[in-house]
């Protein structure tokens, strides 16, 4: 995309606690309009049998748009 609309970028670096939980920063939750109870689907990408990255997508947005949203990113990761 030449105009950077819809581009992915690193928004934050978070740490996983001993229970495997992470906290999304407040400013990111607010910008994404995430509230307690919001369901997120996690899409993972494996390289050589190891998950190298994952993306969280609102579960309500899954209806056929995931391929469009993530297709380029997954395609580039496989190159």
C-alpha positions as a Markdown table, in Angstrom:
| # | Residue | x | y | z |
|---|---|---|---|---|
| 1 | Unk | 0.0 | 0.0 | 0.0 |
| 2 | Unk | 1.5 | 3.3 | -1.0 |
| 3 | Unk | -0.6 | 5.5 | 1.3 |
| 4 | Unk | 0.1 | 3.4 | 4.5 |
| 5 | Unk | -3.6 | 3.0 | 5.3 |
| 6 | Unk | -4.2 | -0.3 | 7.0 |
| 7 | Unk | -0.4 | -0.9 | 7.5 |
| 8 | Unk | 0.8 | -2.8 | 10.5 |
| 9 | Unk | 3.3 | -1.3 | 12.9 |
| 10 | Unk | 4.6 | -2.1 | 16.3 |
| 11 | Unk | 2.3 | -0.4 | 18.8 |
| 12 | Unk | 3.8 | -1.6 | 22.1 |
| 13 | Unk | 6.2 | -4.1 | 23.6 |
| 14 | Unk | 4.5 | -6.1 | 26.4 |
| 15 | Unk | 5.8 | -8.7 | 28.9 |
| 16 | Unk | 4.1 | -12.0 | 29.6 |
| 17 | Unk | 3.6 | -12.8 | 33.3 |
| 18 | Unk | 4.1 | -16.2 | 35.0 |
| 19 | Unk | 0.5 | -17.1 | 34.2 |
| 20 | Unk | 1.0 | -16.4 | 30.5 |
| 21 | Unk | -1.0 | -13.2 | 30.6 |
| 22 | Unk | -0.2 | -9.9 | 28.9 |
| 23 | Unk | -1.7 | -6.4 | 29.4 |
| 24 | Unk | -2.5 | -4.3 | 26.3 |
| 25 | Unk | -1.5 | -0.7 | 27.0 |
| 26 | Unk | -4.5 | 1.6 | 27.9 |
| 27 | Unk | -3.9 | 3.9 | 25.0 |
| 28 | Unk | -4.0 | 1.0 | 22.6 |
| 29 | Unk | -7.2 | -0.4 | 24.2 |
| 30 | Unk | -8.8 | 3.0 | 24.0 |
| 31 | Unk | -7.9 | 3.6 | 20.4 |
| 32 | Unk | -9.1 | 0.1 | 19.5 |
| 33 | Unk | -12.3 | 0.6 | 21.6 |
| 34 | Unk | -11.6 | -2.7 | 23.4 |
| 35 | Unk | -13.6 | -3.2 | 26.6 |
| 36 | Unk | -13.8 | -5.9 | 29.1 |
| 37 | Unk | -15.3 | -9.0 | 27.5 |
| 38 | Unk | -14.3 | -8.0 | 23.9 |
| 39 | Unk | -13.6 | -11.3 | 22.1 |
| 40 | Unk | -10.3 | -11.4 | 20.1 |
| 41 | Unk | -9.2 | -14.2 | 17.7 |
| 42 | Unk | -5.5 | -14.9 | 17.5 |
| 43 | Unk | -4.0 | -15.8 | 14.1 |
| 44 | Unk | -0.6 | -17.4 | 14.4 |
| 45 | Unk | 2.1 | -17.9 | 11.7 |
| 46 | Unk | 4.6 | -20.7 | 12.0 |
| 47 | Unk | 8.0 | -20.8 | 10.5 |
| 48 | Unk | 10.0 | -24.1 | 10.6 |
| 49 | Unk | 7.5 | -25.5 | 13.1 |
| 50 | Unk | 7.7 | -22.6 | 15.6 |
| 51 | Unk | 5.2 | -19.8 | 16.0 |
| 52 | Unk | 7.1 | -16.7 | 15.0 |
| 53 | Unk | 4.3 | -14.1 | 15.2 |
| 54 | Unk | 0.6 | -13.7 | 15.9 |
| 55 | Unk | -2.1 | -11.1 | 15.3 |
| 56 | Unk | -5.2 | -10.4 | 17.4 |
| 57 | Unk | -8.4 | -9.6 | 15.4 |
| 58 | Unk | -11.8 | -8.8 | 16.8 |
| 59 | Unk | -13.8 | -12.0 | 16.6 |
| 60 | Unk | -16.7 | -10.1 | 15.1 |
| 61 | Unk | -14.5 | -9.1 | 12.1 |
| 62 | Unk | -13.6 | -12.7 | 11.1 |
| 63 | Unk | -16.3 | -13.0 | 8.5 |
| 64 | Unk | -14.1 | -13.5 | 5.4 |
| 65 | Unk | -12.0 | -10.4 | 6.0 |
| 66 | Unk | -9.1 | -12.0 | 7.8 |
| 67 | Unk | -7.5 | -13.1 | 4.5 |
| 68 | Unk | -7.7 | -9.5 | 3.2 |
| 69 | Unk | -6.5 | -7.9 | 6.5 |
| 70 | Unk | -3.6 | -10.3 | 7.1 |
| 71 | Unk | -2.9 | -11.8 | 3.7 |
| 72 | Unk | 0.0 | -9.5 | 2.7 |
| 73 | Unk | 1.6 | -9.8 | 6.1 |
| 74 | Unk | 1.5 | -13.6 | 6.1 |
| 75 | Unk | 2.6 | -13.8 | 2.5 |
| 76 | Unk | 5.7 | -11.6 | 3.2 |
| 77 | Unk | 6.5 | -13.7 | 6.3 |
| 78 | Unk | 6.6 | -16.9 | 4.2 |
| 79 | Unk | 9.1 | -15.4 | 1.7 |
